Amino acid sequence: MDLQCLHLEPARAFHFGQRGVGVEASTDFAPSDTIFSALCSTLRIADSAAALTRLLDRFAQGAPPFLISCGFPYVLCRGEPLRFYPTPLSWAQHPRGDDRRKARWMSESILLGEIGVTGRADRRYVEDIEALVTPAELDALRQDYAELARRSGGGLPLWTVDDVPRVAVDRVTSASAVYRAGCLTFTPGGGIWVGVAPLDTQWVQGTLPALLDLLGEQGLGGERSSGYGAFSHRRALDTPLMLPDIHPGDRFMTLSYYAPDLSAGERAAFAPDCAYAVEMRRGWMSSPDNDRLRRKAVRMLRFGSVLRAFDGRALYGRLVDVAPDEFKTQPNRHPVWRCGLALPIRLKD
């Protein structure tokens, strides 16, 4: 499989919302369904509602032009992007104290060893970012970010999620309310990278770059009125990554949120040795027709879930219509899709 790695460097910071206690918290990754929805909204603005309908019809007909991953962290190391991937949820079976059990991220070098492209490399755990890297990568990071390590007492906080105070002012009474919102920031040159599997090369090469440029101006994620979400597409860093094809019986890990299509027989992917986590996906709809309604919640498998391929299937998952019931009665109603197509990569048994 050919995976196109696209690098998005924030102008300031990102906010990818999640529920918190007394705070609008942020994750340190961009959910794949959030990126998909943002691209769809951008296509409607850049072209037309008809163009968006044509794109979504391709997904509904089982012929999508691309599959897309979540947006994962990357940093610059020796002037090149050091990309991080989620660790397989099956690593939770390792004994306590094993670095693989507590790591949330692994560098691309570690991943390539896990999928059998290269031999398994030695691992070093970076506590500040909960990531595994190779010894050579750790040495290079300590040299490149020596000043950051000095200021942080020897650590390597290459990206951080902080809580920033915000004030909401009532438009009628002018009453104020203080709250806190999370923001994801990176070291200079760092950001999130997004993996795209180009099933229609012409569409991916011809349409996607223009959509990313416009989306970079509009912003990705939340708190955009506070200046968050704007980014630059660092085309000079983009690189293709050749990954092994998946065959029936292989284990695979999904790089995106995944909504299994159980009516289409995908129950067979849940073998006894699988490892997965179920997450409730919620949020507000954003549409020129209405943007003040909550989308229906849907359960999806989290990225990093490990499943089994079967029947030579190329596509796993489905799009889920999460349009609110009250929106379905409006004259300008339309489906509100949440993308649950998996972007799978093979794992070595």
C-alpha positions as CSV (number, residue, x, y, z in Angstrom):
1,M,0.0,0.0,0.0
2,D,1.2,3.5,-0.9
3,L,0.7,5.9,2.0
4,Q,1.1,9.6,1.3
5,C,2.3,11.5,4.4
6,L,1.1,15.1,4.5
7,H,2.6,17.5,7.0
8,L,0.5,20.4,8.5
9,E,2.4,23.0,10.5
10,P,0.2,25.1,12.8
11,A,0.5,28.9,12.6
12,R,-0.1,29.0,16.3
13,A,-1.8,26.0,17.9
14,F,-4.5,23.4,17.5
15,H,-7.6,22.6,19.5
16,F,-9.1,19.2,19.0
17,G,-11.9,19.1,21.5
18,Q,-12.7,16.4,24.0
19,R,-14.9,16.4,27.1
20,G,-13.2,17.5,30.3
21,V,-14.2,18.5,33.8
22,G,-14.5,22.3,34.0
23,V,-12.4,22.7,30.9
24,E,-12.7,22.4,27.1
25,A,-9.9,19.9,26.8
26,S,-7.9,19.1,23.7
27,T,-6.3,15.9,22.4
28,D,-2.8,15.7,21.0
29,F,-4.0,14.3,17.7
30,A,-6.6,15.2,15.0
31,P,-9.4,12.6,14.8
32,S,-9.8,11.2,11.3
33,D,-13.5,11.9,11.1
34,T,-12.8,15.6,12.0
35,I,-10.4,15.9,9.2
36,F,-12.8,14.2,6.7
37,S,-15.6,16.5,7.7
38,A,-13.4,19.5,7.4
39,L,-12.4,18.5,3.9
40,C,-16.0,17.9,2.9
41,S,-17.0,21.4,4.2
42,T,-14.1,23.0,2.4
43,L,-15.0,21.2,-0.9
44,R,-18.5,22.7,-0.7
45,I,-17.1,26.2,-0.1
46,A,-14.5,25.9,-2.8
47,D,-16.7,24.2,-5.4
48,S,-20.4,23.5,-4.8
49,A,-22.8,21.3,-2.9
50,A,-23.1,19.2,-6.0
51,A,-19.4,18.5,-6.0
52,L,-19.6,17.4,-2.4
53,T,-22.5,15.1,-3.2
54,R,-20.6,13.5,-6.0
55,L,-17.7,12.8,-3.7
56,L,-19.9,11.4,-0.9
57,D,-21.7,9.2,-3.5
58,R,-18.4,7.6,-4.3
59,F,-17.9,6.6,-0.6
60,A,-21.5,5.3,-0.4
61,Q,-20.9,3.2,-3.5
62,G,-17.8,1.6,-2.1
63,A,-15.4,3.4,-4.4
64,P,-13.8,6.2,-2.3
65,P,-11.0,8.2,-3.9
66,F,-9.0,8.0,-0.7
67,L,-8.7,6.7,2.9
68,I,-7.5,9.0,5.5
69,S,-5.8,8.6,8.9
70,C,-6.0,10.7,12.0
71,G,-3.5,13.5,12.3
72,F,-0.6,12.3,14.4
73,P,2.4,14.4,15.8
74,Y,5.6,14.9,14.0
75,V,8.7,17.0,14.8
76,L,11.8,18.0,12.8
77,C,14.9,15.9,13.5
78,R,18.0,16.7,11.6
79,G,15.8,18.8,9.3
80,E,13.6,15.8,8.4
81,P,10.2,15.0,9.7
82,L,10.2,12.4,12.5
83,R,6.6,11.0,12.3
84,F,4.9,9.3,15.2
85,Y,2.3,6.6,15.0
86,P,-0.1,5.1,17.6
87,T,1.0,2.0,19.4
88,P,-1.1,-1.1,18.9
89,L,-3.7,-1.6,21.6
90,S,-2.5,-5.2,21.8
91,W,0.6,-3.8,23.6
92,A,-1.5,-3.4,26.7
93,Q,-1.0,-7.2,27.2
94,H,2.7,-6.6,28.0
95,P,3.7,-6.8,31.7
96,R,3.7,-3.8,33.9
97,G,6.9,-1.8,33.6
98,D,7.4,-2.7,29.9
99,D,7.8,0.5,27.9
100,R,5.5,-0.8,25.2
101,R,2.7,-1.0,27.7
102,K,2.8,2.7,28.7
103,A,3.8,4.2,25.3
104,R,1.1,5.9,23.3
105,W,3.3,6.8,20.3
106,M,6.1,5.2,18.4
107,S,8.4,6.6,15.8
108,E,8.2,5.4,12.2
109,S,11.4,3.4,12.6
110,I,9.8,1.4,15.4
111,L,6.6,0.9,13.4
112,L,8.5,-0.4,10.4
113,G,10.0,-3.1,12.6
114,E,6.6,-4.0,13.9
115,I,5.1,-4.5,10.5
116,G,8.1,-6.5,9.2
117,V,9.6,-4.0,6.7
118,T,12.8,-3.8,8.8
119,G,14.2,-5.7,11.7
120,R,12.9,-4.8,15.1
121,A,14.9,-1.9,16.5
122,D,16.0,-1.1,20.0
123,R,13.6,1.2,21.9
124,R,14.0,4.2,24.1
125,Y,11.1,5.7,26.0
126,V,10.6,9.5,26.0
127,E,8.3,10.2,29.0
128,D,7.3,13.8,28.1
129,I,5.6,12.7,24.9
130,E,4.9,9.0,25.9
131,A,6.7,7.8,22.8
132,L,9.2,5.1,21.8
133,V,12.1,6.1,19.5
134,T,15.3,4.4,18.5
135,P,18.6,5.2,20.4
136,A,19.9,7.1,17.3
137,E,16.7,9.2,17.1
138,L,16.9,10.0,20.9
139,D,20.5,11.2,20.5
140,A,19.6,13.3,17.5
141,L,16.6,14.8,19.4
142,R,18.7,15.7,22.4
143,Q,21.2,17.5,20.2
144,D,18.6,19.3,18.1
145,Y,16.5,20.3,21.2
146,A,19.3,20.8,23.7
147,E,18.0,24.2,24.8
148,L,14.4,22.8,25.2
149,A,15.8,20.0,27.3
150,R,17.8,22.5,29.4
151,R,14.7,24.6,30.1
152,S,12.6,21.6,30.9
153,G,15.1,20.0,33.3
154,G,16.3,17.4,31.0
155,G,13.0,16.4,29.4
156,L,11.9,16.5,25.8
157,P,8.4,18.1,25.7
158,L,8.3,18.2,21.8
159,W,4.6,19.0,22.0
160,T,2.4,20.0,24.8
161,V,-1.3,20.3,25.6
162,D,-1.9,23.3,27.9
163,D,-5.1,24.8,29.4
164,V,-5.6,28.5,28.4
165,P,-8.1,30.8,30.2
166,R,-10.9,32.1,28.1
167,V,-13.8,34.5,28.8
168,A,-17.3,34.2,27.4
169,V,-19.4,37.4,27.4
170,D,-23.2,37.3,27.2
171,R,-24.4,39.4,24.3
172,V,-27.5,40.7,26.1
173,T,-26.4,41.2,29.7
174,S,-22.6,41.5,29.2
175,A,-22.2,39.0,32.0
176,S,-18.8,37.2,31.8
177,A,-17.9,33.6,32.5
178,V,-14.4,32.3,32.7
179,Y,-13.5,28.9,31.3
180,R,-10.4,27.1,30.2
181,A,-9.6,25.6,26.8
182,G,-6.9,23.2,25.8
183,C,-4.4,24.0,23.1
184,L,-1.9,21.7,21.3
185,T,1.5,23.4,20.5
186,F,4.6,22.0,18.9
187,T,8.3,22.9,18.8
188,P,9.1,25.1,15.7
189,G,8.7,23.1,12.5
190,G,6.5,20.5,14.2
191,G,2.8,19.8,13.7
192,I,0.5,17.0,12.7
193,W,0.9,14.6,9.7
194,V,-2.0,12.9,8.0
195,G,-1.7,9.7,6.1
196,V,-3.7,9.4,2.8
197,A,-4.1,6.1,0.9
198,P,-4.7,7.4,-2.7
199,L,-7.3,5.0,-4.2
200,D,-7.9,7.6,-7.0
201,T,-4.5,9.2,-7.7
202,Q,-5.9,11.8,-10.0
203,W,-8.3,13.1,-7.3
204,V,-5.7,13.0,-4.6
205,Q,-3.1,14.8,-6.6
206,G,-5.4,17.3,-8.3
207,T,-8.1,18.2,-5.7
208,L,-6.7,17.4,-2.3
209,P,-3.8,20.0,-2.3
210,A,-6.1,22.9,-3.1
211,L,-8.5,21.8,-0.4
212,L,-5.7,21.6,2.2
213,D,-4.5,25.1,1.2
214,L,-8.0,26.6,1.7
215,L,-8.6,24.5,4.9
216,G,-5.2,25.9,6.2
217,E,-6.6,29.4,5.9
218,Q,-10.0,28.5,7.5
219,G,-8.5,26.4,10.3
220,L,-8.9,22.9,11.5
221,G,-10.4,21.9,14.8
222,G,-12.0,24.2,17.4
223,E,-11.3,27.6,18.9
224,R,-10.7,29.0,15.5
225,S,-12.1,32.4,16.6
226,S,-9.2,32.5,19.0
227,G,-6.7,32.0,16.2
228,Y,-6.2,28.3,16.6
229,G,-6.4,25.8,13.7
230,A,-4.6,27.7,10.9
231,F,-1.8,25.8,9.3
232,S,0.6,25.6,6.4
233,H,0.8,22.5,4.3
234,R,4.6,21.7,4.2
235,R,4.7,20.1,0.8
236,A,8.5,19.9,0.9
237,L,8.3,17.4,3.8
238,D,5.6,15.2,2.2
239,T,6.9,11.7,1.4
240,P,5.3,8.5,0.2
241,L,5.7,5.4,2.4
242,M,5.4,1.9,0.9
243,L,3.7,-0.5,3.3
244,P,3.1,-4.2,2.9
245,D,-0.2,-5.3,1.4
246,I,-2.8,-6.9,3.7
247,H,-3.9,-10.5,2.9
248,P,-6.6,-12.6,4.5
249,G,-5.7,-13.8,7.9
250,D,-3.2,-11.0,8.5
251,R,-3.4,-8.8,11.6
252,F,-3.8,-5.1,10.9
253,M,-3.9,-1.9,12.9
254,T,-6.2,0.9,11.9
255,L,-4.7,4.5,11.7
256,S,-8.2,6.0,11.8
257,Y,-11.4,5.7,13.7
258,Y,-13.4,2.7,12.4
259,A,-17.2,2.1,12.4
260,P,-17.6,-1.6,11.5
261,D,-20.3,-2.4,9.0
262,L,-21.6,-5.5,10.9
263,S,-24.4,-5.9,8.4
264,A,-21.8,-6.5,5.7
265,G,-20.1,-9.3,7.5
266,E,-17.3,-7.4,9.2
267,R,-17.9,-9.3,12.4
268,A,-15.3,-11.7,11.0
269,A,-12.6,-9.1,11.7
270,F,-13.0,-9.5,15.4
271,A,-10.8,-12.6,16.0
272,P,-10.1,-13.8,19.5
273,D,-6.6,-12.3,19.5
274,C,-7.8,-8.8,18.5
275,A,-7.5,-5.8,20.7
276,Y,-9.7,-2.7,20.4
277,A,-11.2,0.2,22.2
278,V,-14.7,1.6,21.7
279,E,-15.2,5.3,21.8
280,M,-18.3,7.4,21.7
281,R,-17.9,10.1,19.0
282,R,-20.0,13.3,19.5
283,G,-19.8,16.9,18.4
284,W,-21.6,19.8,16.7
285,M,-22.5,19.9,13.1
286,S,-21.0,22.6,10.9
287,S,-22.9,23.5,7.8
288,P,-23.9,26.6,5.9
289,D,-27.5,25.4,6.5
290,N,-27.2,25.1,10.3
291,D,-24.3,25.0,12.7
292,R,-26.0,25.1,16.1
293,L,-27.1,21.4,16.4
294,R,-25.4,18.5,18.0
295,R,-24.7,15.5,15.8
296,K,-26.0,12.1,16.9
297,A,-23.4,10.1,18.9
298,V,-22.0,7.0,17.3
299,R,-19.7,4.3,18.7
300,M,-16.5,3.8,16.8
301,L,-13.3,1.8,17.3
302,R,-10.4,3.9,18.3
303,F,-7.2,4.1,16.1
304,G,-4.6,1.6,17.2
305,S,-7.2,-1.2,17.3
306,V,-5.9,-4.5,16.1
307,L,-8.1,-6.7,14.0
308,R,-7.9,-9.6,11.5
309,A,-8.3,-9.3,7.7
310,F,-10.6,-11.7,5.9
311,D,-12.0,-12.6,2.5
312,G,-9.5,-10.3,0.7
313,R,-11.6,-7.3,1.6
314,A,-10.1,-3.9,0.6
315,L,-12.4,-1.6,2.5
316,Y,-13.5,-1.8,6.2
317,G,-16.1,0.4,7.8
318,R,-18.8,2.8,6.6
319,L,-20.0,6.3,6.6
320,V,-22.6,7.0,9.4
321,D,-25.4,9.6,9.0
322,V,-25.4,11.5,12.3
323,A,-27.8,14.3,11.3
324,P,-29.9,15.4,14.3
325,D,-33.6,14.5,14.1
326,E,-34.6,18.2,14.3
327,F,-32.4,19.0,11.3
328,K,-34.1,16.2,9.2
329,T,-37.4,18.1,9.3
330,Q,-35.9,21.4,7.9
331,P,-36.4,22.3,4.3
332,N,-32.6,22.6,3.7
333,R,-31.9,19.2,5.3
334,H,-29.1,16.9,4.1
335,P,-27.1,14.0,5.5
336,V,-24.4,14.7,8.0
337,W,-21.8,12.0,7.5
338,R,-19.2,10.8,10.0
339,C,-16.4,8.8,8.3
340,G,-15.8,5.4,9.8
341,L,-13.6,3.9,7.1
342,A,-10.5,2.2,8.5
343,L,-7.1,3.0,7.1
344,P,-5.4,-0.4,7.9
345,I,-1.7,-1.3,8.0
346,R,-0.5,-4.8,8.4
347,L,1.2,-6.0,11.6
348,K,3.6,-8.8,11.9
349,D,2.4,-11.8,14.0
